[in-house]
Amino acid sequence: ALVARFRARLETTYRDQVSVPGHALALGVTAKQLRTACIETTDAPPSRLIHDRLMLEAKRLMLYSNMTVSEAAFYLGFDDPAYFTRVFTRASGLSPRRFRASSLAKAVRP
């Protein structure tokens, strides 16, 4: 139940760069309790779930919006578009621009 509440909270706060202790406090548990519950339920720590949710939204923005990489970075709470690009590239294996171009090329193929 705690992980479900955490995931629901992530849906509304993924852009706010809330730390694991911040989420734990809002959920009325300690950071350790949240970490233990996440690992037992998902085999991943809460920091990974936060990162994964943010990267999911980043990919969606690259695929389904006309935002530039810089606009997407700022929208997602990053202060530096270059840092956003590094994080995105590490997570997806492609830079945001290449991810977008690759996905568009796949969509056009018959």
PDB file as gemmi writes it, atoms N, CA and C in Angstrom:
CRYST1    1.000    1.000    1.000  90.00  90.00  90.00 P 1                      
ATOM      1  N   ALA A   1       0.826  -1.199   0.000  1.00  0.00           N  
ATOM      2  CA  ALA A   1       0.000   0.000   0.000  1.00  0.00           C  
ATOM      3  C   ALA A   1       0.872   1.266   0.000  1.00  0.00           C  
ATOM      4  N   LEU A   2       1.996   1.224   0.719  1.00  0.00           N  
ATOM      5  CA  LEU A   2       2.877   2.383   0.772  1.00  0.00           C  
ATOM      6  C   LEU A   2       3.462   2.687  -0.601  1.00  0.00           C  
ATOM      7  N   VAL A   3       3.868   1.669  -1.317  1.00  0.00           N  
ATOM      8  CA  VAL A   3       4.452   1.881  -2.642  1.00  0.00           C  
ATOM      9  C   VAL A   3       3.393   2.404  -3.612  1.00  0.00           C  
ATOM     10  N   ALA A   4       2.183   1.933  -3.492  1.00  0.00           N  
ATOM     11  CA  ALA A   4       1.101   2.443  -4.335  1.00  0.00           C  
ATOM     12  C   ALA A   4       0.861   3.927  -4.055  1.00  0.00           C  
ATOM     13  N   ARG A   5       0.874   4.311  -2.792  1.00  0.00           N  
ATOM     14  CA  ARG A   5       0.713   5.736  -2.448  1.00  0.00           C  
ATOM     15  C   ARG A   5       1.890   6.549  -2.964  1.00  0.00           C  
ATOM     16  N   PHE A   6       3.091   5.979  -2.889  1.00  0.00           N  
ATOM     17  CA  PHE A   6       4.282   6.649  -3.390  1.00  0.00           C  
ATOM     18  C   PHE A   6       4.192   6.855  -4.906  1.00  0.00           C  
ATOM     19  N   ARG A   7       3.799   5.815  -5.619  1.00  0.00           N  
ATOM     20  CA  ARG A   7       3.660   5.935  -7.080  1.00  0.00           C  
ATOM     21  C   ARG A   7       2.584   6.955  -7.455  1.00  0.00           C  
ATOM     22  N   ALA A   8       1.492   6.978  -6.720  1.00  0.00           N  
ATOM     23  CA  ALA A   8       0.441   7.973  -6.979  1.00  0.00           C  
ATOM     24  C   ALA A   8       0.981   9.377  -6.735  1.00  0.00           C  
ATOM     25  N   ARG A   9       1.766   9.521  -5.700  1.00  0.00           N  
ATOM     26  CA  ARG A   9       2.377  10.820  -5.408  1.00  0.00           C  
ATOM     27  C   ARG A   9       3.344  11.221  -6.516  1.00  0.00           C  
ATOM     28  N   LEU A  10       4.095  10.269  -7.041  1.00  0.00           N  
ATOM     29  CA  LEU A  10       5.028  10.561  -8.132  1.00  0.00           C  
ATOM     30  C   LEU A  10       4.313  11.120  -9.354  1.00  0.00           C  
ATOM     31  N   GLU A  11       3.118  10.647  -9.602  1.00  0.00           N  
ATOM     32  CA  GLU A  11       2.362  11.124 -10.764  1.00  0.00           C  
ATOM     33  C   GLU A  11       2.064  12.624 -10.694  1.00  0.00           C  
ATOM     34  N   THR A  12       1.972  13.137  -9.492  1.00  0.00           N  
ATOM     35  CA  THR A  12       1.661  14.561  -9.353  1.00  0.00           C  
ATOM     36  C   THR A  12       2.872  15.423  -9.030  1.00  0.00           C  
ATOM     37  N   THR A  13       4.008  14.788  -8.675  1.00  0.00           N  
ATOM     38  CA  THR A  13       5.160  15.581  -8.238  1.00  0.00           C  
ATOM     39  C   THR A  13       6.442  15.314  -9.018  1.00  0.00           C  
ATOM     40  N   TYR A  14       6.382  14.528 -10.086  1.00  0.00           N  
ATOM     41  CA  TYR A  14       7.627  14.153 -10.766  1.00  0.00           C  
ATOM     42  C   TYR A  14       8.402  15.358 -11.294  1.00  0.00           C  
ATOM     43  N   ARG A  15       7.735  16.456 -11.570  1.00  0.00           N  
ATOM     44  CA  ARG A  15       8.421  17.653 -12.082  1.00  0.00           C  
ATOM     45  C   ARG A  15       9.019  18.515 -10.968  1.00  0.00           C  
ATOM     46  N   ASP A  16       8.719  18.220  -9.731  1.00  0.00           N  
ATOM     47  CA  ASP A  16       9.104  19.091  -8.623  1.00  0.00           C  
ATOM     48  C   ASP A  16      10.455  18.764  -8.005  1.00  0.00           C  
ATOM     49  N   GLN A  17      11.130  17.723  -8.484  1.00  0.00           N  
ATOM     50  CA  GLN A  17      12.444  17.350  -7.965  1.00  0.00           C  
ATOM     51  C   GLN A  17      12.417  17.124  -6.443  1.00  0.00           C  
ATOM     52  N   VAL A  18      11.389  16.430  -5.963  1.00  0.00           N  
ATOM     53  CA  VAL A  18      11.263  16.129  -4.535  1.00  0.00           C  
ATOM     54  C   VAL A  18      12.213  14.981  -4.196  1.00  0.00           C  
ATOM     55  N   SER A  19      12.937  15.120  -3.106  1.00  0.00           N  
ATOM     56  CA  SER A  19      13.882  14.088  -2.672  1.00  0.00           C  
ATOM     57  C   SER A  19      13.135  12.907  -2.048  1.00  0.00           C  
ATOM     58  N   VAL A  20      13.845  11.803  -1.888  1.00  0.00           N  
ATOM     59  CA  VAL A  20      13.259  10.630  -1.229  1.00  0.00           C  
ATOM     60  C   VAL A  20      12.812  10.986   0.187  1.00  0.00           C  
ATOM     61  N   PRO A  21      13.648  11.664   0.989  1.00  0.00           N  
ATOM     62  CA  PRO A  21      13.167  12.053   2.324  1.00  0.00           C  
ATOM     63  C   PRO A  21      11.933  12.966   2.265  1.00  0.00           C  
ATOM     64  N   GLY A  22      11.863  13.822   1.262  1.00  0.00           N  
ATOM     65  CA  GLY A  22      10.690  14.686   1.107  1.00  0.00           C  
ATOM     66  C   GLY A  22       9.432  13.893   0.833  1.00  0.00           C  
ATOM     67  N   HIS A  23       9.533  12.900  -0.041  1.00  0.00           N  
ATOM     68  CA  HIS A  23       8.386  12.029  -0.316  1.00  0.00           C  
ATOM     69  C   HIS A  23       8.012  11.240   0.936  1.00  0.00           C  
ATOM     70  N   ALA A  24       9.004  10.715   1.633  1.00  0.00           N  
ATOM     71  CA  ALA A  24       8.742   9.921   2.834  1.00  0.00           C  
ATOM     72  C   ALA A  24       8.001  10.758   3.874  1.00  0.00           C  
ATOM     73  N   LEU A  25       8.467  11.977   4.070  1.00  0.00           N  
ATOM     74  CA  LEU A  25       7.825  12.868   5.031  1.00  0.00           C  
ATOM     75  C   LEU A  25       6.361  13.107   4.661  1.00  0.00           C  
ATOM     76  N   ALA A  26       6.115  13.364   3.384  1.00  0.00           N  
ATOM     77  CA  ALA A  26       4.742  13.606   2.929  1.00  0.00           C  
ATOM     78  C   ALA A  26       3.866  12.359   3.084  1.00  0.00           C  
ATOM     79  N   LEU A  27       4.483  11.186   3.023  1.00  0.00           N  
ATOM     80  CA  LEU A  27       3.731   9.936   3.171  1.00  0.00           C  
ATOM     81  C   LEU A  27       3.635   9.470   4.615  1.00  0.00           C  
ATOM     82  N   GLY A  28       4.297  10.181   5.519  1.00  0.00           N  
ATOM     83  CA  GLY A  28       4.215   9.852   6.935  1.00  0.00           C  
ATOM     84  C   GLY A  28       5.063   8.671   7.364  1.00  0.00           C  
ATOM     85  N   VAL A  29       6.153   8.427   6.625  1.00  0.00           N  
ATOM     86  CA  VAL A  29       7.069   7.336   6.972  1.00  0.00           C  
ATOM     87  C   VAL A  29       8.498   7.869   6.920  1.00  0.00           C  
ATOM     88  N   THR A  30       9.432   7.056   7.345  1.00  0.00           N  
ATOM     89  CA  THR A  30      10.833   7.451   7.234  1.00  0.00           C  
ATOM     90  C   THR A  30      11.342   7.089   5.837  1.00  0.00           C  
ATOM     91  N   ALA A  31      12.450   7.695   5.449  1.00  0.00           N  
ATOM     92  CA  ALA A  31      13.062   7.379   4.157  1.00  0.00           C  
ATOM     93  C   ALA A  31      13.460   5.903   4.108  1.00  0.00           C  
ATOM     94  N   LYS A  32      13.921   5.373   5.234  1.00  0.00           N  
ATOM     95  CA  LYS A  32      14.313   3.962   5.299  1.00  0.00           C  
ATOM     96  C   LYS A  32      13.106   3.051   5.078  1.00  0.00           C  
ATOM     97  N   GLN A  33      11.971   3.391   5.693  1.00  0.00           N  
ATOM     98  CA  GLN A  33      10.762   2.588   5.512  1.00  0.00           C  
ATOM     99  C   GLN A  33      10.308   2.615   4.048  1.00  0.00           C  
ATOM    100  N   LEU A  34      10.383   3.784   3.430  1.00  0.00           N  
ATOM    101  CA  LEU A  34       9.990   3.911   2.024  1.00  0.00           C  
ATOM    102  C   LEU A  34      10.935   3.090   1.148  1.00  0.00           C  
ATOM    103  N   ARG A  35      12.221   3.186   1.406  1.00  0.00           N  
ATOM    104  CA  ARG A  35      13.205   2.427   0.631  1.00  0.00           C  
ATOM    105  C   ARG A  35      12.966   0.922   0.771  1.00  0.00           C  
ATOM    106  N   THR A  36      12.765   0.465   1.981  1.00  0.00           N  
ATOM    107  CA  THR A  36      12.535  -0.962   2.218  1.00  0.00           C  
ATOM    108  C   THR A  36      11.289  -1.436   1.473  1.00  0.00           C  
ATOM    109  N   ALA A  37      10.212  -0.679   1.569  1.00  0.00           N  
ATOM    110  CA  ALA A  37       8.962  -1.062   0.898  1.00  0.00           C  
ATOM    111  C   ALA A  37       9.139  -1.096  -0.620  1.00  0.00           C  
ATOM    112  N   CYS A  38       9.830  -0.107  -1.170  1.00  0.00           N  
ATOM    113  CA  CYS A  38      10.039  -0.062  -2.625  1.00  0.00           C  
ATOM    114  C   CYS A  38      10.881  -1.238  -3.099  1.00  0.00           C  
ATOM    115  N   ILE A  39      11.942  -1.525  -2.379  1.00  0.00           N  
ATOM    116  CA  ILE A  39      12.813  -2.632  -2.780  1.00  0.00           C  
ATOM    117  C   ILE A  39      12.080  -3.960  -2.669  1.00  0.00           C  
ATOM    118  N   GLU A  40      11.303  -4.159  -1.603  1.00  0.00           N  
ATOM    119  CA  GLU A  40      10.556  -5.409  -1.442  1.00  0.00           C  
ATOM    120  C   GLU A  40       9.504  -5.578  -2.528  1.00  0.00           C  
ATOM    121  N   THR A  41       8.886  -4.478  -2.938  1.00  0.00           N  
ATOM    122  CA  THR A  41       7.786  -4.538  -3.893  1.00  0.00           C  
ATOM    123  C   THR A  41       8.244  -4.485  -5.349  1.00  0.00           C  
ATOM    124  N   THR A  42       9.234  -3.644  -5.640  1.00  0.00           N  
ATOM    125  CA  THR A  42       9.614  -3.401  -7.035  1.00  0.00           C  
ATOM    126  C   THR A  42      11.048  -3.793  -7.372  1.00  0.00           C  
ATOM    127  N   ASP A  43      11.811  -4.209  -6.381  1.00  0.00           N  
ATOM    128  CA  ASP A  43      13.241  -4.500  -6.552  1.00  0.00           C  
ATOM    129  C   ASP A  43      14.041  -3.267  -6.968  1.00  0.00           C  
ATOM    130  N   ALA A  44      13.509  -2.099  -6.666  1.00  0.00           N  
ATOM    131  CA  ALA A  44      14.214  -0.856  -6.987  1.00  0.00           C  
ATOM    132  C   ALA A  44      14.022   0.140  -5.846  1.00  0.00           C  
ATOM    133  N   PRO A  45      15.045   0.934  -5.569  1.00  0.00           N  
ATOM    134  CA  PRO A  45      14.910   1.958  -4.522  1.00  0.00           C  
ATOM    135  C   PRO A  45      14.013   3.106  -5.008  1.00  0.00           C  
ATOM    136  N   PRO A  46      13.498   3.897  -4.093  1.00  0.00           N  
ATOM    137  CA  PRO A  46      12.614   4.996  -4.489  1.00  0.00           C  
ATOM    138  C   PRO A  46      13.294   5.994  -5.431  1.00  0.00           C  
ATOM    139  N   SER A  47      14.587   6.199  -5.264  1.00  0.00           N  
ATOM    140  CA  SER A  47      15.278   7.128  -6.160  1.00  0.00           C  
ATOM    141  C   SER A  47      15.203   6.649  -7.605  1.00  0.00           C  
ATOM    142  N   ARG A  48      15.264   5.344  -7.827  1.00  0.00           N  
ATOM    143  CA  ARG A  48      15.155   4.789  -9.180  1.00  0.00           C  
ATOM    144  C   ARG A  48      13.745   4.986  -9.730  1.00  0.00           C  
ATOM    145  N   LEU A  49      12.737   4.821  -8.890  1.00  0.00           N  
ATOM    146  CA  LEU A  49      11.358   5.016  -9.331  1.00  0.00           C  
ATOM    147  C   LEU A  49      11.116   6.475  -9.704  1.00  0.00           C  
ATOM    148  N   ILE A  50      11.687   7.385  -8.928  1.00  0.00           N  
ATOM    149  CA  ILE A  50      11.569   8.815  -9.239  1.00  0.00           C  
ATOM    150  C   ILE A  50      12.233   9.095 -10.591  1.00  0.00           C  
ATOM    151  N   HIS A  51      13.447   8.606 -10.754  1.00  0.00           N  
ATOM    152  CA  HIS A  51      14.197   8.822 -11.995  1.00  0.00           C  
ATOM    153  C   HIS A  51      13.461   8.210 -13.189  1.00  0.00           C  
ATOM    154  N   ASP A  52      12.970   6.982 -13.031  1.00  0.00           N  
ATOM    155  CA  ASP A  52      12.270   6.314 -14.129  1.00  0.00           C  
ATOM    156  C   ASP A  52      11.016   7.075 -14.541  1.00  0.00           C  
ATOM    157  N   ARG A  53      10.282   7.602 -13.562  1.00  0.00           N  
ATOM    158  CA  ARG A  53       9.066   8.355 -13.895  1.00  0.00           C  
ATOM    159  C   ARG A  53       9.412   9.642 -14.643  1.00  0.00           C  
ATOM    160  N   LEU A  54      10.467  10.299 -14.219  1.00  0.00           N  
ATOM    161  CA  LEU A  54      10.907  11.522 -14.880  1.00  0.00           C  
ATOM    162  C   LEU A  54      11.355  11.233 -16.314  1.00  0.00           C  
ATOM    163  N   MET A  55      12.083  10.151 -16.508  1.00  0.00           N  
ATOM    164  CA  MET A  55      12.551   9.803 -17.854  1.00  0.00           C  
ATOM    165  C   MET A  55      11.402   9.340 -18.755  1.00  0.00           C  
ATOM    166  N   LEU A  56      10.400   8.701 -18.180  1.00  0.00           N  
ATOM    167  CA  LEU A  56       9.219   8.348 -18.962  1.00  0.00           C  
ATOM    168  C   LEU A  56       8.571   9.606 -19.517  1.00  0.00           C  
ATOM    169  N   GLU A  57       8.435  10.604 -18.671  1.00  0.00           N  
ATOM    170  CA  GLU A  57       7.828  11.858 -19.124  1.00  0.00           C  
ATOM    171  C   GLU A  57       8.721  12.560 -20.137  1.00  0.00           C  
ATOM    172  N   ALA A  58      10.030  12.503 -19.940  1.00  0.00           N  
ATOM    173  CA  ALA A  58      10.956  13.114 -20.896  1.00  0.00           C  
ATOM    174  C   ALA A  58      10.794  12.466 -22.273  1.00  0.00           C  
ATOM    175  N   LYS A  59      10.690  11.155 -22.312  1.00  0.00           N  
ATOM    176  CA  LYS A  59      10.502  10.452 -23.583  1.00  0.00           C  
ATOM    177  C   LYS A  59       9.171  10.825 -24.218  1.00  0.00           C  
ATOM    178  N   ARG A  60       8.142  10.931 -23.409  1.00  0.00           N  
ATOM    179  CA  ARG A  60       6.834  11.333 -23.934  1.00  0.00           C  
ATOM    180  C   ARG A  60       6.904  12.723 -24.557  1.00  0.00           C  
ATOM    181  N   LEU A  61       7.594  13.628 -23.875  1.00  0.00           N  
ATOM    182  CA  LEU A  61       7.723  14.981 -24.412  1.00  0.00           C  
ATOM    183  C   LEU A  61       8.471  14.986 -25.738  1.00  0.00           C  
ATOM    184  N   MET A  62       9.497  14.174 -25.834  1.00  0.00           N  
ATOM    185  CA  MET A  62      10.260  14.113 -27.085  1.00  0.00           C  
ATOM    186  C   MET A  62       9.424  13.516 -28.218  1.00  0.00           C  
ATOM    187  N   LEU A  63       8.528  12.599 -27.883  1.00  0.00           N  
ATOM    188  CA  LEU A  63       7.721  11.938 -28.910  1.00  0.00           C  
ATOM    189  C   LEU A  63       6.447  12.687 -29.272  1.00  0.00           C  
ATOM    190  N   TYR A  64       5.786  13.263 -28.276  1.00  0.00           N  
ATOM    191  CA  TYR A  64       4.433  13.757 -28.502  1.00  0.00           C  
ATOM    192  C   TYR A  64       4.257  15.259 -28.343  1.00  0.00           C  
ATOM    193  N   SER A  65       5.347  15.995 -28.217  1.00  0.00           N  
ATOM    194  CA  SER A  65       5.214  17.448 -28.111  1.00  0.00           C  
ATOM    195  C   SER A  65       6.156  18.110 -29.104  1.00  0.00           C  
ATOM    196  N   ASN A  66       5.950  19.375 -29.279  1.00  0.00           N  
ATOM    197  CA  ASN A  66       6.831  20.163 -30.140  1.00  0.00           C  
ATOM    198  C   ASN A  66       7.852  20.930 -29.320  1.00  0.00           C  
ATOM    199  N   MET A  67       7.984  20.593 -28.042  1.00  0.00           N  
ATOM    200  CA  MET A  67       8.948  21.293 -27.194  1.00  0.00           C  
ATOM    201  C   MET A  67      10.363  21.035 -27.680  1.00  0.00           C  
ATOM    202  N   THR A  68      11.191  22.068 -27.567  1.00  0.00           N  
ATOM    203  CA  THR A  68      12.611  21.866 -27.817  1.00  0.00           C  
ATOM    204  C   THR A  68      13.186  21.094 -26.633  1.00  0.00           C  
ATOM    205  N   VAL A  69      14.412  20.638 -26.786  1.00  0.00           N  
ATOM    206  CA  VAL A  69      15.067  19.931 -25.690  1.00  0.00           C  
ATOM    207  C   VAL A  69      15.181  20.855 -24.480  1.00  0.00           C  
ATOM    208  N   SER A  70      15.539  22.103 -24.708  1.00  0.00           N  
ATOM    209  CA  SER A  70      15.657  23.060 -23.598  1.00  0.00           C  
ATOM    210  C   SER A  70      14.319  23.290 -22.917  1.00  0.00           C  
ATOM    211  N   GLU A  71      13.267  23.438 -23.688  1.00  0.00           N  
ATOM    212  CA  GLU A  71      11.939  23.636 -23.102  1.00  0.00           C  
ATOM    213  C   GLU A  71      11.519  22.428 -22.278  1.00  0.00           C  
ATOM    214  N   ALA A  72      11.782  21.244 -22.790  1.00  0.00           N  
ATOM    215  CA  ALA A  72      11.442  20.027 -22.053  1.00  0.00           C  
ATOM    216  C   ALA A  72      12.245  19.946 -20.758  1.00  0.00           C  
ATOM    217  N   ALA A  73      13.519  20.300 -20.834  1.00  0.00           N  
ATOM    218  CA  ALA A  73      14.372  20.274 -19.636  1.00  0.00           C  
ATOM    219  C   ALA A  73      13.809  21.189 -18.560  1.00  0.00           C  
ATOM    220  N   PHE A  74      13.486  22.415 -18.920  1.00  0.00           N  
ATOM    221  CA  PHE A  74      12.959  23.359 -17.936  1.00  0.00           C  
ATOM    222  C   PHE A  74      11.586  22.920 -17.431  1.00  0.00           C  
ATOM    223  N   TYR A  75      10.751  22.396 -18.313  1.00  0.00           N  
ATOM    224  CA  TYR A  75       9.431  21.902 -17.926  1.00  0.00           C  
ATOM    225  C   TYR A  75       9.530  20.792 -16.877  1.00  0.00           C  
ATOM    226  N   LEU A  76      10.569  19.955 -17.018  1.00  0.00           N  
ATOM    227  CA  LEU A  76      10.748  18.831 -16.098  1.00  0.00           C  
ATOM    228  C   LEU A  76      11.525  19.194 -14.838  1.00  0.00           C  
ATOM    229  N   GLY A  77      11.886  20.461 -14.701  1.00  0.00           N  
ATOM    230  CA  GLY A  77      12.532  20.904 -13.471  1.00  0.00           C  
ATOM    231  C   GLY A  77      14.044  20.939 -13.505  1.00  0.00           C  
ATOM    232  N   PHE A  78      14.642  20.725 -14.659  1.00  0.00           N  
ATOM    233  CA  PHE A  78      16.096  20.808 -14.776  1.00  0.00           C  
ATOM    234  C   PHE A  78      16.494  22.270 -14.962  1.00  0.00           C  
ATOM    235  N   ASP A  79      17.544  22.682 -14.289  1.00  0.00           N  
ATOM    236  CA  ASP A  79      18.044  24.050 -14.429  1.00  0.00           C  
ATOM    237  C   ASP A  79      18.960  24.202 -15.636  1.00  0.00           C  
ATOM    238  N   ASP A  80      19.512  23.086 -16.101  1.00  0.00           N  
ATOM    239  CA  ASP A  80      20.509  23.114 -17.162  1.00  0.00           C  
ATOM    240  C   ASP A  80      20.137  22.112 -18.261  1.00  0.00           C  
ATOM    241  N   PRO A  81      19.809  22.584 -19.461  1.00  0.00           N  
ATOM    242  CA  PRO A  81      19.456  21.671 -20.547  1.00  0.00           C  
ATOM    243  C   PRO A  81      20.572  20.681 -20.891  1.00  0.00           C  
ATOM    244  N   ALA A  82      21.830  21.091 -20.730  1.00  0.00           N  
ATOM    245  CA  ALA A  82      22.936  20.175 -21.020  1.00  0.00           C  
ATOM    246  C   ALA A  82      22.943  19.014 -20.023  1.00  0.00           C  
ATOM    247  N   TYR A  83      22.645  19.306 -18.769  1.00  0.00           N  
ATOM    248  CA  TYR A  83      22.573  18.235 -17.768  1.00  0.00           C  
ATOM    249  C   TYR A  83      21.395  17.308 -18.081  1.00  0.00           C  
ATOM    250  N   PHE A  84      20.265  17.880 -18.473  1.00  0.00           N  
ATOM    251  CA  PHE A  84      19.113  17.076 -18.872  1.00  0.00           C  
ATOM    252  C   PHE A  84      19.500  16.141 -20.018  1.00  0.00           C  
ATOM    253  N   THR A  85      20.215  16.663 -20.989  1.00  0.00           N  
ATOM    254  CA  THR A  85      20.640  15.851 -22.127  1.00  0.00           C  
ATOM    255  C   THR A  85      21.528  14.699 -21.675  1.00  0.00           C  
ATOM    256  N   ARG A  86      22.444  14.953 -20.753  1.00  0.00           N  
ATOM    257  CA  ARG A  86      23.312  13.878 -20.250  1.00  0.00           C  
ATOM    258  C   ARG A  86      22.497  12.809 -19.517  1.00  0.00           C  
ATOM    259  N   VAL A  87      21.566  13.252 -18.676  1.00  0.00           N  
ATOM    260  CA  VAL A  87      20.728  12.300 -17.924  1.00  0.00           C  
ATOM    261  C   VAL A  87      19.861  11.487 -18.884  1.00  0.00           C  
ATOM    262  N   PHE A  88      19.259  12.144 -19.850  1.00  0.00           N  
ATOM    263  CA  PHE A  88      18.406  11.476 -20.832  1.00  0.00           C  
ATOM    264  C   PHE A  88      19.215  10.461 -21.636  1.00  0.00           C  
ATOM    265  N   THR A  89      20.390  10.871 -22.089  1.00  0.00           N  
ATOM    266  CA  THR A  89      21.248  10.003 -22.894  1.00  0.00           C  
ATOM    267  C   THR A  89      21.671   8.771 -22.104  1.00  0.00           C  
ATOM    268  N   ARG A  90      22.036   8.972 -20.848  1.00  0.00           N  
ATOM    269  CA  ARG A  90      22.418   7.843 -19.994  1.00  0.00           C  
ATOM    270  C   ARG A  90      21.243   6.879 -19.810  1.00  0.00           C  
ATOM    271  N   ALA A  91      20.038   7.409 -19.679  1.00  0.00           N  
ATOM    272  CA  ALA A  91      18.861   6.568 -19.424  1.00  0.00           C  
ATOM    273  C   ALA A  91      18.369   5.842 -20.669  1.00  0.00           C  
ATOM    274  N   SER A  92      18.452   6.490 -21.827  1.00  0.00           N  
ATOM    275  CA  SER A  92      17.854   5.908 -23.028  1.00  0.00           C  
ATOM    276  C   SER A  92      18.859   5.396 -24.055  1.00  0.00           C  
ATOM    277  N   GLY A  93      20.111   5.797 -23.919  1.00  0.00           N  
ATOM    278  CA  GLY A  93      21.108   5.384 -24.898  1.00  0.00           C  
ATOM    279  C   GLY A  93      21.198   6.296 -26.101  1.00  0.00           C  
ATOM    280  N   LEU A  94      20.292   7.255 -26.174  1.00  0.00           N  
ATOM    281  CA  LEU A  94      20.285   8.230 -27.264  1.00  0.00           C  
ATOM    282  C   LEU A  94      20.083   9.619 -26.687  1.00  0.00           C  
ATOM    283  N   SER A  95      20.628  10.622 -27.355  1.00  0.00           N  
ATOM    284  CA  SER A  95      20.353  11.987 -26.931  1.00  0.00           C  
ATOM    285  C   SER A  95      18.874  12.279 -27.196  1.00  0.00           C  
ATOM    286  N   PRO A  96      18.303  13.291 -26.549  1.00  0.00           N  
ATOM    287  CA  PRO A  96      16.890  13.602 -26.790  1.00  0.00           C  
ATOM    288  C   PRO A  96      16.579  13.848 -28.270  1.00  0.00           C  
ATOM    289  N   ARG A  97      17.459  14.571 -28.952  1.00  0.00           N  
ATOM    290  CA  ARG A  97      17.224  14.842 -30.382  1.00  0.00           C  
ATOM    291  C   ARG A  97      17.267  13.560 -31.205  1.00  0.00           C  
ATOM    292  N   ARG A  98      18.234  12.712 -30.933  1.00  0.00           N  
ATOM    293  CA  ARG A  98      18.321  11.443 -31.671  1.00  0.00           C  
ATOM    294  C   ARG A  98      17.162  10.521 -31.331  1.00  0.00           C  
ATOM    295  N   PHE A  99      16.749  10.522 -30.073  1.00  0.00           N  
ATOM    296  CA  PHE A  99      15.598   9.720 -29.658  1.00  0.00           C  
ATOM    297  C   PHE A  99      14.369  10.144 -30.448  1.00  0.00           C  
ATOM    298  N   ARG A 100      14.143  11.446 -30.537  1.00  0.00           N  
ATOM    299  CA  ARG A 100      13.002  11.974 -31.278  1.00  0.00           C  
ATOM    300  C   ARG A 100      13.112  11.623 -32.758  1.00  0.00           C  
ATOM    301  N   ALA A 101      14.276  11.845 -33.348  1.00  0.00           N  
ATOM    302  CA  ALA A 101      14.461  11.574 -34.771  1.00  0.00           C  
ATOM    303  C   ALA A 101      14.310  10.083 -35.069  1.00  0.00           C  
ATOM    304  N   SER A 102      14.853   9.235 -34.235  1.00  0.00           N  
ATOM    305  CA  SER A 102      14.775   7.801 -34.407  1.00  0.00           C  
ATOM    306  C   SER A 102      13.328   7.321 -34.331  1.00  0.00           C  
ATOM    307  N   SER A 103      12.607   7.838 -33.372  1.00  0.00           N  
ATOM    308  CA  SER A 103      11.213   7.439 -33.198  1.00  0.00           C  
ATOM    309  C   SER A 103      10.350   7.931 -34.347  1.00  0.00           C  
ATOM    310  N   LEU A 104      10.622   9.122 -34.826  1.00  0.00           N  
ATOM    311  CA  LEU A 104       9.863   9.650 -35.971  1.00  0.00           C  
ATOM    312  C   LEU A 104      10.173   8.861 -37.228  1.00  0.00           C  
ATOM    313  N   ALA A 105      11.424   8.472 -37.402  1.00  0.00           N  
ATOM    314  CA  ALA A 105      11.800   7.679 -38.566  1.00  0.00           C  
ATOM    315  C   ALA A 105      11.115   6.326 -38.534  1.00  0.00           C  
ATOM    316  N   LYS A 106      11.005   5.713 -37.382  1.00  0.00           N  
ATOM    317  CA  LYS A 106      10.329   4.417 -37.252  1.00  0.00           C  
ATOM    318  C   LYS A 106       8.840   4.548 -37.567  1.00  0.00           C  
ATOM    319  N   ALA A 107       8.248   5.674 -37.175  1.00  0.00           N  
ATOM    320  CA  ALA A 107       6.813   5.882 -37.389  1.00  0.00           C  
ATOM    321  C   ALA A 107       6.499   6.086 -38.865  1.00  0.00           C  
ATOM    322  N   VAL A 108       7.450   6.605 -39.619  1.00  0.00           N  
ATOM    323  CA  VAL A 108       7.218   6.898 -41.039  1.00  0.00           C  
ATOM    324  C   VAL A 108       7.390   5.658 -41.910  1.00  0.00           C  
ATOM    325  N   ARG A 109       8.204   4.710 -41.462  1.00  0.00           N  
ATOM    326  CA  ARG A 109       8.443   3.504 -42.254  1.00  0.00           C  
ATOM    327  C   ARG A 109       7.150   2.722 -42.476  1.00  0.00           C  
ATOM    328  N   PRO A 110       6.996   2.187 -43.684  1.00  0.00           N  
ATOM    329  CA  PRO A 110       5.771   1.387 -43.969  1.00  0.00           C  
ATOM    330  C   PRO A 110       5.815   0.025 -43.328  1.00  0.00           C  
TER     331      PRO A 110                                                      
END                                                                             
